[in-house]
């Protein structure tokens, strides 16, 4: 039964993931933490952090969520449900997209989708920030986030994983 819930939740999120997985983070958090209560806020935050550090797409975090809910079968179902529908839609859309090359409608759709995708990604960032920057030492967490943002924005050749690891070490030292 849990496997069917996983299939439904992650297939829905896959279809909604316009602009990438970050766009559905608020809804993923709402469904996995709030509605289904598979995870706590802290678990969701930690799984997201692991997804950021692991090589490959950061949304491989769905595998960890699936495993947490229903073991190996849950991990496989969450992976397939999240990635296969989006893949099928992308393949079908790319064929149609190529057919309308040079059309003014195609350019209009591109321009119209850009602010939507940016807004969805910003909503995902805010959902994670609300989960991560909490508690009595939230100012320190906010300072970590600001330093990492500034370092990534202005230091173009800095590997984000190194910054995340450094912030984790600093957090262990300063937040204990």
N, C-alpha and C positions, 0 to 999 in steps of 0.2 A: 504494500500500500504506500509506503514512503517513497518507493521508486516512482510510482505514478505521479505523486505530488512533485517530486523532483523534475520529472519529465515535463509536466505542465508549467511549472514555474520557470524553468530555464528555457523552454521552447518559446514561451511568451517573451521573456527578456531578449532572446535572440532576435525575434522579429522587431522588437522595439529599439534595438541597438543601432539607431541611425547615427553615424559619425563615430562609431566604435563603442567598446565596452564601457568606457568612462561615462558615456551618456546615460547608461542605465544604472549606474551605481546607486542613486537615491532609491529607485524602485527595487533594486536587488536588496538593498538594506531593509527597506520597508517590508518586503515579502519574507526574507529569511530571518530577520530579527523580530519584526512586529507581528505580521500575520501568521506565519508558520511557527515562529519561536524555535527555530532550529539552532540559532546562535544568539549570543549576547552581543551587546554593542562592542565590548572589548574583544571578543572572539572575531567579530567581523573586521574590526580595525586591524587586528593582528594578521588575519588571513590576507587582507588587502596589502599589508606591508610585505608579507612573504611574496605575494604576487608581483610586487614592484621589484623585489630583489632577484627573484628567480629569472634565469635566462628564458627568452621567448616572450610571447604575448603575456601582458600582465593579467589578462582575464583568464589565464589558466587557473586562477584562484577558484573558479567554479568546481574544479576537480577536488580541491581540498574541502569545499563546502559539501559536495556530494559524498565524499568519503566520510566526513563527520556525521552526516545524516544516515547513510545506509551502507557504509563499508565500500568494498571494491565495486560492487554493482552500482552503488550510488555514484561513485566517482565516474564510472564509465557512462552512465546515463546522463549525468550533469554535463559532462564534456560533449557528448553527442548532441544532446538537446540544445546546448548553447551555441555550438559552432556549425552544425549541419544546416539548420534552416537559414541562417545568415549567409552561409556559403552558397546555398542553392539560389537564394534571392539575388546575391551579388552576380552569380553567373548569368542568370536570366536577364537581369537589369543591364549588364554590360553588353549583351548582345543587342538589346533594344537601343541602348545608349549609342553604340557604334553606328547603328542604322541612321540615327538622326544627327550625325556629325555635320556641323555647319549650320544647323537650324537655330533660329533665334530663340525658340522654345527651350532648347538645351541650355543655352547660356543663361536664360532667365531662371531656369530651375537651379542651375549651379549657384547663381547669385542669391537666390532665395533661400537655399539650404544652408549657406555659410553661417548666417546669424543664428539659425536654429541649432546647428551643430555646436557652435561656440556656447550658446546658452545652456544646452544640455551638458556639455563638458564642465561648465562652470558650476552647474547644479551638482554634478558628481563630486567635484572638488569640495564644495561647501558641505556636502553630506559627510564626507570623510573627515573634514576639518572639525565639524561639530562632534564627531565621535572621538577624535584624537585629542582635541584641545579642551580638556575638562579637568575638574578637580581644583584643589587648592593651589597647585603649582601650574595652572594653565598659562600664566605669563611666560614661564620658562618654555613651555611647549610652543607657544606662539612665537617666541624669539627664535627657537630652532627652525620653525617653519619659515620665518622671514629670512633667516640667514641662508637656508638652503635655496629659497626662491631667488634671492639676490645673487648667490653664487652661480646658479644655473643660468639666470638671465644675462648676467654680465660676463661670466666666465664661460664662454661658449664651448670650451674643450674639456670641461670637467665632467667626469662620469657621474651621473646621478646616483648610481649604486654606492659609490664611495662616500658621497655626501650623506646618504641615508644611513649607511653603516656608522659613519662618524657621529651623526646625530643620535643614533642608538647607543653608542658607547657613552657619549656625553650625557644622554638621558639616564643611563644606568648609574653614572657617577653623581649626577646632580639631583635626580628625582627620588633617590632612595631615602 
